[in-house]
Amino acid sequence: MPRLDKHLHYRIVGVSTIKELAARWYPKEFKKAPLKRQTHRALDDIRESIEELRYYRSTIFQH
């Protein structure tokens, strides 16, 4: 893990953090966010997270 740690920044914020902030600060926009399909596949989860971040960027981060 030390080699991986060299490539990560200490200011990384996860999708879950953004999602929780959106739920509290922008509940209307949060309710319109794309739903997860719950396929339990890593690649699907990554793609859905990217889609979710795009949604938040286009709505919430425009305020």
mmCIF file of the N, C-alpha and C atoms, coordinates in Angstrom:
data_MODEL
# 
_entry.id   MODEL 
# 
loop_
_atom_site.group_PDB 
_atom_site.id 
_atom_site.type_symbol 
_atom_site.label_atom_id 
_atom_site.label_alt_id 
_atom_site.label_comp_id 
_atom_site.label_asym_id 
_atom_site.label_entity_id 
_atom_site.label_seq_id 
_atom_site.pdbx_PDB_ins_code 
_atom_site.Cartn_x 
_atom_site.Cartn_y 
_atom_site.Cartn_z 
_atom_site.occupancy 
_atom_site.B_iso_or_equiv 
_atom_site.pdbx_formal_charge 
_atom_site.auth_seq_id 
_atom_site.auth_comp_id 
_atom_site.auth_asym_id 
_atom_site.auth_atom_id 
_atom_site.pdbx_PDB_model_num 
ATOM 1   N N  . MET A 1 1  ? 0.793   -1.209 0.000   1.00 0.00 ? 1  MET A N  1 
ATOM 2   C CA . MET A 1 1  ? 0.000   0.000  0.000   1.00 0.00 ? 1  MET A CA 1 
ATOM 3   C C  . MET A 1 1  ? 0.838   1.278  0.000   1.00 0.00 ? 1  MET A C  1 
ATOM 4   N N  . PRO A 1 2  ? 2.058   1.297  0.511   1.00 0.00 ? 2  PRO A N  1 
ATOM 5   C CA . PRO A 1 2  ? 2.828   2.538  0.493   1.00 0.00 ? 2  PRO A CA 1 
ATOM 6   C C  . PRO A 1 2  ? 3.024   3.088  -0.920  1.00 0.00 ? 2  PRO A C  1 
ATOM 7   N N  . ARG A 1 3  ? 3.201   2.212  -1.901  1.00 0.00 ? 3  ARG A N  1 
ATOM 8   C CA . ARG A 1 3  ? 3.371   2.690  -3.280  1.00 0.00 ? 3  ARG A CA 1 
ATOM 9   C C  . ARG A 1 3  ? 2.098   3.354  -3.776  1.00 0.00 ? 3  ARG A C  1 
ATOM 10  N N  . LEU A 1 4  ? 0.959   2.803  -3.453  1.00 0.00 ? 4  LEU A N  1 
ATOM 11  C CA . LEU A 1 4  ? -0.317  3.400  -3.845  1.00 0.00 ? 4  LEU A CA 1 
ATOM 12  C C  . LEU A 1 4  ? -0.512  4.734  -3.143  1.00 0.00 ? 4  LEU A C  1 
ATOM 13  N N  . ASP A 1 5  ? -0.163  4.787  -1.883  1.00 0.00 ? 5  ASP A N  1 
ATOM 14  C CA . ASP A 1 5  ? -0.337  6.003  -1.090  1.00 0.00 ? 5  ASP A CA 1 
ATOM 15  C C  . ASP A 1 5  ? 0.421   7.190  -1.683  1.00 0.00 ? 5  ASP A C  1 
ATOM 16  N N  . LYS A 1 6  ? 1.538   6.943  -2.334  1.00 0.00 ? 6  LYS A N  1 
ATOM 17  C CA . LYS A 1 6  ? 2.316   8.019  -2.956  1.00 0.00 ? 6  LYS A CA 1 
ATOM 18  C C  . LYS A 1 6  ? 1.535   8.727  -4.059  1.00 0.00 ? 6  LYS A C  1 
ATOM 19  N N  . HIS A 1 7  ? 0.587   8.034  -4.671  1.00 0.00 ? 7  HIS A N  1 
ATOM 20  C CA . HIS A 1 7  ? -0.170  8.590  -5.792  1.00 0.00 ? 7  HIS A CA 1 
ATOM 21  C C  . HIS A 1 7  ? -1.481  9.241  -5.367  1.00 0.00 ? 7  HIS A C  1 
ATOM 22  N N  . LEU A 1 8  ? -1.854  9.094  -4.125  1.00 0.00 ? 8  LEU A N  1 
ATOM 23  C CA . LEU A 1 8  ? -3.112  9.647  -3.641  1.00 0.00 ? 8  LEU A CA 1 
ATOM 24  C C  . LEU A 1 8  ? -2.862  10.955 -2.907  1.00 0.00 ? 8  LEU A C  1 
ATOM 25  N N  . HIS A 1 9  ? -3.816  11.822 -2.984  1.00 0.00 ? 9  HIS A N  1 
ATOM 26  C CA . HIS A 1 9  ? -3.715  13.115 -2.315  1.00 0.00 ? 9  HIS A CA 1 
ATOM 27  C C  . HIS A 1 9  ? -4.538  13.066 -1.034  1.00 0.00 ? 9  HIS A C  1 
ATOM 28  N N  . TYR A 1 10 ? -4.104  13.747 -0.004  1.00 0.00 ? 10 TYR A N  1 
ATOM 29  C CA . TYR A 1 10 ? -4.809  13.703 1.278   1.00 0.00 ? 10 TYR A CA 1 
ATOM 30  C C  . TYR A 1 10 ? -6.150  14.416 1.230   1.00 0.00 ? 10 TYR A C  1 
ATOM 31  N N  . ARG A 1 11 ? -6.429  15.162 0.184   1.00 0.00 ? 11 ARG A N  1 
ATOM 32  C CA . ARG A 1 11 ? -7.695  15.887 0.069   1.00 0.00 ? 11 ARG A CA 1 
ATOM 33  C C  . ARG A 1 11 ? -8.742  15.142 -0.754  1.00 0.00 ? 11 ARG A C  1 
ATOM 34  N N  . ILE A 1 12 ? -8.555  13.889 -0.990  1.00 0.00 ? 12 ILE A N  1 
ATOM 35  C CA . ILE A 1 12 ? -9.520  13.108 -1.758  1.00 0.00 ? 12 ILE A CA 1 
ATOM 36  C C  . ILE A 1 12 ? -10.855 13.074 -1.016  1.00 0.00 ? 12 ILE A C  1 
ATOM 37  N N  . VAL A 1 13 ? -11.919 13.345 -1.753  1.00 0.00 ? 13 VAL A N  1 
ATOM 38  C CA . VAL A 1 13 ? -13.269 13.298 -1.193  1.00 0.00 ? 13 VAL A CA 1 
ATOM 39  C C  . VAL A 1 13 ? -14.030 12.225 -1.957  1.00 0.00 ? 13 VAL A C  1 
ATOM 40  N N  . GLY A 1 14 ? -14.662 11.316 -1.244  1.00 0.00 ? 14 GLY A N  1 
ATOM 41  C CA . GLY A 1 14 ? -15.375 10.226 -1.882  1.00 0.00 ? 14 GLY A CA 1 
ATOM 42  C C  . GLY A 1 14 ? -16.758 10.618 -2.376  1.00 0.00 ? 14 GLY A C  1 
ATOM 43  N N  . VAL A 1 15 ? -17.283 9.809  -3.262  1.00 0.00 ? 15 VAL A N  1 
ATOM 44  C CA . VAL A 1 15 ? -18.627 10.028 -3.797  1.00 0.00 ? 15 VAL A CA 1 
ATOM 45  C C  . VAL A 1 15 ? -19.647 10.000 -2.667  1.00 0.00 ? 15 VAL A C  1 
ATOM 46  N N  . SER A 1 16 ? -19.449 9.128  -1.699  1.00 0.00 ? 16 SER A N  1 
ATOM 47  C CA . SER A 1 16 ? -20.390 9.030  -0.578  1.00 0.00 ? 16 SER A CA 1 
ATOM 48  C C  . SER A 1 16 ? -20.453 10.327 0.216   1.00 0.00 ? 16 SER A C  1 
ATOM 49  N N  . THR A 1 17 ? -19.324 10.993 0.364   1.00 0.00 ? 17 THR A N  1 
ATOM 50  C CA . THR A 1 17 ? -19.301 12.271 1.077   1.00 0.00 ? 17 THR A CA 1 
ATOM 51  C C  . THR A 1 17 ? -20.113 13.314 0.326   1.00 0.00 ? 17 THR A C  1 
ATOM 52  N N  . ILE A 1 18 ? -19.902 13.398 -0.975  1.00 0.00 ? 18 ILE A N  1 
ATOM 53  C CA . ILE A 1 18 ? -20.648 14.357 -1.795  1.00 0.00 ? 18 ILE A CA 1 
ATOM 54  C C  . ILE A 1 18 ? -22.138 14.036 -1.745  1.00 0.00 ? 18 ILE A C  1 
ATOM 55  N N  . LYS A 1 19 ? -22.456 12.754 -1.814  1.00 0.00 ? 19 LYS A N  1 
ATOM 56  C CA . LYS A 1 19 ? -23.854 12.318 -1.765  1.00 0.00 ? 19 LYS A CA 1 
ATOM 57  C C  . LYS A 1 19 ? -24.513 12.726 -0.445  1.00 0.00 ? 19 LYS A C  1 
ATOM 58  N N  . GLU A 1 20 ? -23.824 12.528 0.665   1.00 0.00 ? 20 GLU A N  1 
ATOM 59  C CA . GLU A 1 20 ? -24.377 12.888 1.972   1.00 0.00 ? 20 GLU A CA 1 
ATOM 60  C C  . GLU A 1 20 ? -24.561 14.394 2.108   1.00 0.00 ? 20 GLU A C  1 
ATOM 61  N N  . LEU A 1 21 ? -23.610 15.170 1.614   1.00 0.00 ? 21 LEU A N  1 
ATOM 62  C CA . LEU A 1 21 ? -23.750 16.627 1.653   1.00 0.00 ? 21 LEU A CA 1 
ATOM 63  C C  . LEU A 1 21 ? -24.914 17.082 0.777   1.00 0.00 ? 21 LEU A C  1 
ATOM 64  N N  . ALA A 1 22 ? -25.055 16.480 -0.387  1.00 0.00 ? 22 ALA A N  1 
ATOM 65  C CA . ALA A 1 22 ? -26.163 16.824 -1.284  1.00 0.00 ? 22 ALA A CA 1 
ATOM 66  C C  . ALA A 1 22 ? -27.501 16.524 -0.622  1.00 0.00 ? 22 ALA A C  1 
ATOM 67  N N  . ALA A 1 23 ? -27.591 15.401 0.056   1.00 0.00 ? 23 ALA A N  1 
ATOM 68  C CA . ALA A 1 23 ? -28.845 15.021 0.721   1.00 0.00 ? 23 ALA A CA 1 
ATOM 69  C C  . ALA A 1 23 ? -29.250 16.041 1.778   1.00 0.00 ? 23 ALA A C  1 
ATOM 70  N N  . ARG A 1 24 ? -28.266 16.623 2.445   1.00 0.00 ? 24 ARG A N  1 
ATOM 71  C CA . ARG A 1 24 ? -28.560 17.573 3.516   1.00 0.00 ? 24 ARG A CA 1 
ATOM 72  C C  . ARG A 1 24 ? -28.703 19.008 3.024   1.00 0.00 ? 24 ARG A C  1 
ATOM 73  N N  . TRP A 1 25 ? -27.870 19.407 2.064   1.00 0.00 ? 25 TRP A N  1 
ATOM 74  C CA . TRP A 1 25 ? -27.856 20.800 1.632   1.00 0.00 ? 25 TRP A CA 1 
ATOM 75  C C  . TRP A 1 25 ? -28.742 21.077 0.419   1.00 0.00 ? 25 TRP A C  1 
ATOM 76  N N  . TYR A 1 26 ? -28.926 20.079 -0.441  1.00 0.00 ? 26 TYR A N  1 
ATOM 77  C CA . TYR A 1 26 ? -29.723 20.246 -1.661  1.00 0.00 ? 26 TYR A CA 1 
ATOM 78  C C  . TYR A 1 26 ? -30.668 19.051 -1.823  1.00 0.00 ? 26 TYR A C  1 
ATOM 79  N N  . PRO A 1 27 ? -31.621 18.879 -0.919  1.00 0.00 ? 27 PRO A N  1 
ATOM 80  C CA . PRO A 1 27 ? -32.470 17.680 -0.949  1.00 0.00 ? 27 PRO A CA 1 
ATOM 81  C C  . PRO A 1 27 ? -33.268 17.512 -2.244  1.00 0.00 ? 27 PRO A C  1 
ATOM 82  N N  . LYS A 1 28 ? -33.700 18.598 -2.858  1.00 0.00 ? 28 LYS A N  1 
ATOM 83  C CA . LYS A 1 28 ? -34.463 18.474 -4.111  1.00 0.00 ? 28 LYS A CA 1 
ATOM 84  C C  . LYS A 1 28 ? -33.602 17.879 -5.218  1.00 0.00 ? 28 LYS A C  1 
ATOM 85  N N  . GLU A 1 29 ? -32.386 18.386 -5.360  1.00 0.00 ? 29 GLU A N  1 
ATOM 86  C CA . GLU A 1 29 ? -31.483 17.859 -6.381  1.00 0.00 ? 29 GLU A CA 1 
ATOM 87  C C  . GLU A 1 29 ? -31.054 16.431 -6.051  1.00 0.00 ? 29 GLU A C  1 
ATOM 88  N N  . PHE A 1 30 ? -30.863 16.159 -4.772  1.00 0.00 ? 30 PHE A N  1 
ATOM 89  C CA . PHE A 1 30 ? -30.451 14.819 -4.352  1.00 0.00 ? 30 PHE A CA 1 
ATOM 90  C C  . PHE A 1 30 ? -31.483 13.770 -4.763  1.00 0.00 ? 30 PHE A C  1 
ATOM 91  N N  . LYS A 1 31 ? -32.752 14.090 -4.602  1.00 0.00 ? 31 LYS A N  1 
ATOM 92  C CA . LYS A 1 31 ? -33.812 13.130 -4.936  1.00 0.00 ? 31 LYS A CA 1 
ATOM 93  C C  . LYS A 1 31 ? -33.867 12.822 -6.428  1.00 0.00 ? 31 LYS A C  1 
ATOM 94  N N  . LYS A 1 32 ? -33.318 13.700 -7.252  1.00 0.00 ? 32 LYS A N  1 
ATOM 95  C CA . LYS A 1 32 ? -33.324 13.498 -8.702  1.00 0.00 ? 32 LYS A CA 1 
ATOM 96  C C  . LYS A 1 32 ? -32.056 12.801 -9.204  1.00 0.00 ? 32 LYS A C  1 
ATOM 97  N N  . ALA A 1 33 ? -31.140 12.500 -8.313  1.00 0.00 ? 33 ALA A N  1 
ATOM 98  C CA . ALA A 1 33 ? -29.872 11.867 -8.702  1.00 0.00 ? 33 ALA A CA 1 
ATOM 99  C C  . ALA A 1 33 ? -30.132 10.483 -9.288  1.00 0.00 ? 33 ALA A C  1 
ATOM 100 N N  . PRO A 1 34 ? -29.265 10.049 -10.203 1.00 0.00 ? 34 PRO A N  1 
ATOM 101 C CA . PRO A 1 34 ? -29.437 8.711  -10.791 1.00 0.00 ? 34 PRO A CA 1 
ATOM 102 C C  . PRO A 1 34 ? -29.381 7.625  -9.719  1.00 0.00 ? 34 PRO A C  1 
ATOM 103 N N  . LEU A 1 35 ? -30.223 6.638  -9.872  1.00 0.00 ? 35 LEU A N  1 
ATOM 104 C CA . LEU A 1 35 ? -30.275 5.528  -8.914  1.00 0.00 ? 35 LEU A CA 1 
ATOM 105 C C  . LEU A 1 35 ? -29.231 4.475  -9.252  1.00 0.00 ? 35 LEU A C  1 
ATOM 106 N N  . LYS A 1 36 ? -28.718 3.839  -8.219  1.00 0.00 ? 36 LYS A N  1 
ATOM 107 C CA . LYS A 1 36 ? -27.787 2.724  -8.408  1.00 0.00 ? 36 LYS A CA 1 
ATOM 108 C C  . LYS A 1 36 ? -28.593 1.482  -8.775  1.00 0.00 ? 36 LYS A C  1 
ATOM 109 N N  . ARG A 1 37 ? -28.037 0.669  -9.656  1.00 0.00 ? 37 ARG A N  1 
ATOM 110 C CA . ARG A 1 37 ? -28.741 -0.529 -10.112 1.00 0.00 ? 37 ARG A CA 1 
ATOM 111 C C  . ARG A 1 37 ? -28.490 -1.743 -9.205  1.00 0.00 ? 37 ARG A C  1 
ATOM 112 N N  . GLN A 1 38 ? -27.530 -1.623 -8.291  1.00 0.00 ? 38 GLN A N  1 
ATOM 113 C CA . GLN A 1 38 ? -27.232 -2.685 -7.315  1.00 0.00 ? 38 GLN A CA 1 
ATOM 114 C C  . GLN A 1 38 ? -26.879 -4.020 -7.980  1.00 0.00 ? 38 GLN A C  1 
ATOM 115 N N  . THR A 1 39 ? -26.035 -3.978 -9.007  1.00 0.00 ? 39 THR A N  1 
ATOM 116 C CA . THR A 1 39 ? -25.633 -5.215 -9.681  1.00 0.00 ? 39 THR A CA 1 
ATOM 117 C C  . THR A 1 39 ? -24.520 -5.948 -8.933  1.00 0.00 ? 39 THR A C  1 
ATOM 118 N N  . HIS A 1 40 ? -23.891 -5.265 -7.974  1.00 0.00 ? 40 HIS A N  1 
ATOM 119 C CA . HIS A 1 40 ? -22.810 -5.846 -7.169  1.00 0.00 ? 40 HIS A CA 1 
ATOM 120 C C  . HIS A 1 40 ? -21.610 -6.245 -8.027  1.00 0.00 ? 40 HIS A C  1 
ATOM 121 N N  . ARG A 1 41 ? -21.362 -5.449 -9.072  1.00 0.00 ? 41 ARG A N  1 
ATOM 122 C CA . ARG A 1 41 ? -20.184 -5.664 -9.918  1.00 0.00 ? 41 ARG A CA 1 
ATOM 123 C C  . ARG A 1 41 ? -19.327 -4.402 -9.837  1.00 0.00 ? 41 ARG A C  1 
ATOM 124 N N  . ALA A 1 42 ? -18.038 -4.582 -9.646  1.00 0.00 ? 42 ALA A N  1 
ATOM 125 C CA . ALA A 1 42 ? -17.137 -3.442 -9.425  1.00 0.00 ? 42 ALA A CA 1 
ATOM 126 C C  . ALA A 1 42 ? -17.177 -2.442 -10.576 1.00 0.00 ? 42 ALA A C  1 
ATOM 127 N N  . LEU A 1 43 ? -17.094 -2.917 -11.809 1.00 0.00 ? 43 LEU A N  1 
ATOM 128 C CA . LEU A 1 43 ? -17.077 -2.006 -12.950 1.00 0.00 ? 43 LEU A CA 1 
ATOM 129 C C  . LEU A 1 43 ? -18.390 -1.242 -13.068 1.00 0.00 ? 43 LEU A C  1 
ATOM 130 N N  . ASP A 1 44 ? -19.499 -1.909 -12.813 1.00 0.00 ? 44 ASP A N  1 
ATOM 131 C CA . ASP A 1 44 ? -20.797 -1.224 -12.831 1.00 0.00 ? 44 ASP A CA 1 
ATOM 132 C C  . ASP A 1 44 ? -20.847 -0.141 -11.761 1.00 0.00 ? 44 ASP A C  1 
ATOM 133 N N  . ASP A 1 45 ? -20.327 -0.441 -10.585 1.00 0.00 ? 45 ASP A N  1 
ATOM 134 C CA . ASP A 1 45 ? -20.327 0.536  -9.494  1.00 0.00 ? 45 ASP A CA 1 
ATOM 135 C C  . ASP A 1 45 ? -19.475 1.752  -9.842  1.00 0.00 ? 45 ASP A C  1 
ATOM 136 N N  . ILE A 1 46 ? -18.339 1.524  -10.466 1.00 0.00 ? 46 ILE A N  1 
ATOM 137 C CA . ILE A 1 46 ? -17.470 2.634  -10.880 1.00 0.00 ? 46 ILE A CA 1 
ATOM 138 C C  . ILE A 1 46 ? -18.185 3.512  -11.900 1.00 0.00 ? 46 ILE A C  1 
ATOM 139 N N  . ARG A 1 47 ? -18.793 2.886  -12.885 1.00 0.00 ? 47 ARG A N  1 
ATOM 140 C CA . ARG A 1 47 ? -19.506 3.650  -13.919 1.00 0.00 ? 47 ARG A CA 1 
ATOM 141 C C  . ARG A 1 47 ? -20.681 4.431  -13.332 1.00 0.00 ? 47 ARG A C  1 
ATOM 142 N N  . GLU A 1 48 ? -21.404 3.819  -12.432 1.00 0.00 ? 48 GLU A N  1 
ATOM 143 C CA . GLU A 1 48 ? -22.537 4.500  -11.798 1.00 0.00 ? 48 GLU A CA 1 
ATOM 144 C C  . GLU A 1 48 ? -22.058 5.658  -10.921 1.00 0.00 ? 48 GLU A C  1 
ATOM 145 N N  . SER A 1 49 ? -20.935 5.487  -10.260 1.00 0.00 ? 49 SER A N  1 
ATOM 146 C CA . SER A 1 49 ? -20.386 6.570  -9.439  1.00 0.00 ? 49 SER A CA 1 
ATOM 147 C C  . SER A 1 49 ? -19.957 7.747  -10.309 1.00 0.00 ? 49 SER A C  1 
ATOM 148 N N  . ILE A 1 50 ? -19.370 7.464  -11.449 1.00 0.00 ? 50 ILE A N  1 
ATOM 149 C CA . ILE A 1 50 ? -18.989 8.527  -12.382 1.00 0.00 ? 50 ILE A CA 1 
ATOM 150 C C  . ILE A 1 50 ? -20.228 9.252  -12.881 1.00 0.00 ? 50 ILE A C  1 
ATOM 151 N N  . GLU A 1 51 ? -21.268 8.496  -13.219 1.00 0.00 ? 51 GLU A N  1 
ATOM 152 C CA . GLU A 1 51 ? -22.527 9.094  -13.660 1.00 0.00 ? 51 GLU A CA 1 
ATOM 153 C C  . GLU A 1 51 ? -23.120 9.979  -12.556 1.00 0.00 ? 51 GLU A C  1 
ATOM 154 N N  . GLU A 1 52 ? -23.061 9.493  -11.343 1.00 0.00 ? 52 GLU A N  1 
ATOM 155 C CA . GLU A 1 52 ? -23.579 10.245 -10.201 1.00 0.00 ? 52 GLU A CA 1 
ATOM 156 C C  . GLU A 1 52 ? -22.790 11.542 -9.993  1.00 0.00 ? 52 GLU A C  1 
ATOM 157 N N  . LEU A 1 53 ? -21.474 11.465 -10.089 1.00 0.00 ? 53 LEU A N  1 
ATOM 158 C CA . LEU A 1 53 ? -20.650 12.667 -9.941  1.00 0.00 ? 53 LEU A CA 1 
ATOM 159 C C  . LEU A 1 53 ? -20.925 13.673 -11.046 1.00 0.00 ? 53 LEU A C  1 
ATOM 160 N N  . ARG A 1 54 ? -21.139 13.198 -12.259 1.00 0.00 ? 54 ARG A N  1 
ATOM 161 C CA . ARG A 1 54 ? -21.489 14.106 -13.362 1.00 0.00 ? 54 ARG A CA 1 
ATOM 162 C C  . ARG A 1 54 ? -22.795 14.829 -13.059 1.00 0.00 ? 54 ARG A C  1 
ATOM 163 N N  . TYR A 1 55 ? -23.752 14.105 -12.519 1.00 0.00 ? 55 TYR A N  1 
ATOM 164 C CA . TYR A 1 55 ? -25.030 14.721 -12.157 1.00 0.00 ? 55 TYR A CA 1 
ATOM 165 C C  . TYR A 1 55 ? -24.815 15.816 -11.115 1.00 0.00 ? 55 TYR A C  1 
ATOM 166 N N  . TYR A 1 56 ? -24.088 15.503 -10.054 1.00 0.00 ? 56 TYR A N  1 
ATOM 167 C CA . TYR A 1 56 ? -23.860 16.494 -8.999  1.00 0.00 ? 56 TYR A CA 1 
ATOM 168 C C  . TYR A 1 56 ? -23.089 17.703 -9.537  1.00 0.00 ? 56 TYR A C  1 
ATOM 169 N N  . ARG A 1 57 ? -22.138 17.460 -10.402 1.00 0.00 ? 57 ARG A N  1 
ATOM 170 C CA . ARG A 1 57 ? -21.371 18.570 -10.973 1.00 0.00 ? 57 ARG A CA 1 
ATOM 171 C C  . ARG A 1 57 ? -22.265 19.477 -11.805 1.00 0.00 ? 57 ARG A C  1 
ATOM 172 N N  . SER A 1 58 ? -23.184 18.894 -12.557 1.00 0.00 ? 58 SER A N  1 
ATOM 173 C CA . SER A 1 58 ? -24.038 19.702 -13.441 1.00 0.00 ? 58 SER A CA 1 
ATOM 174 C C  . SER A 1 58 ? -25.184 20.393 -12.703 1.00 0.00 ? 58 SER A C  1 
ATOM 175 N N  . THR A 1 59 ? -25.499 19.946 -11.500 1.00 0.00 ? 59 THR A N  1 
ATOM 176 C CA . THR A 1 59 ? -26.609 20.560 -10.765 1.00 0.00 ? 59 THR A CA 1 
ATOM 177 C C  . THR A 1 59 ? -26.129 21.316 -9.534  1.00 0.00 ? 59 THR A C  1 
ATOM 178 N N  . ILE A 1 60 ? -25.622 20.613 -8.583  1.00 0.00 ? 60 ILE A N  1 
ATOM 179 C CA . ILE A 1 60 ? -25.257 21.207 -7.300  1.00 0.00 ? 60 ILE A CA 1 
ATOM 180 C C  . ILE A 1 60 ? -24.060 22.147 -7.408  1.00 0.00 ? 60 ILE A C  1 
ATOM 181 N N  . PHE A 1 61 ? -23.040 21.754 -8.132  1.00 0.00 ? 61 PHE A N  1 
ATOM 182 C CA . PHE A 1 61 ? -21.836 22.583 -8.195  1.00 0.00 ? 61 PHE A CA 1 
ATOM 183 C C  . PHE A 1 61 ? -21.993 23.776 -9.130  1.00 0.00 ? 61 PHE A C  1 
ATOM 184 N N  . GLN A 1 62 ? -23.179 23.968 -9.678  1.00 0.00 ? 62 GLN A N  1 
ATOM 185 C CA . GLN A 1 62 ? -23.451 25.142 -10.501 1.00 0.00 ? 62 GLN A CA 1 
ATOM 186 C C  . GLN A 1 62 ? -24.017 26.280 -9.667  1.00 0.00 ? 62 GLN A C  1 
ATOM 187 N N  . HIS A 1 63 ? -24.339 26.021 -8.411  1.00 0.00 ? 63 HIS A N  1 
ATOM 188 C CA . HIS A 1 63 ? -24.945 27.041 -7.540  1.00 0.00 ? 63 HIS A CA 1 
ATOM 189 C C  . HIS A 1 63 ? -23.943 28.074 -7.136  1.00 0.00 ? 63 HIS A C  1 
# 
